[in-house]
Amino acid sequence: MRIVWSPLAIERAYEAAKYIARDKPEAARSWLEGVFEAVELLEAFPQSGRMVPEIGLPEYREIVYRKSYRIVYYVDKPTVRILTVRNFAQLLDHAELGLD
């Protein structure tokens, strides 16, 4: 499978890292590297994430990262499209996923 990041997903990941870096720059770097490593696993295991509960469609999936972030993606063989990265405290915007 090929991984394709949406510009929004990249922006959200860097925004989160920037927020973390305000207090702990090294932790932010580690967090961001971990996000990219978690996504790389989808190349071999695209179905490893759970279905997004708010959507309920099997092609929309998410990885729960470090218990507080969601990496939402869409499986469109042969591609995995990373749609957004969100903190669990934030509501999931369906428009970010192309559903509205």
Order of alpha helices (4+ residues) and beta strands (2+ residues): beta-alpha-alpha-beta-beta-beta-beta
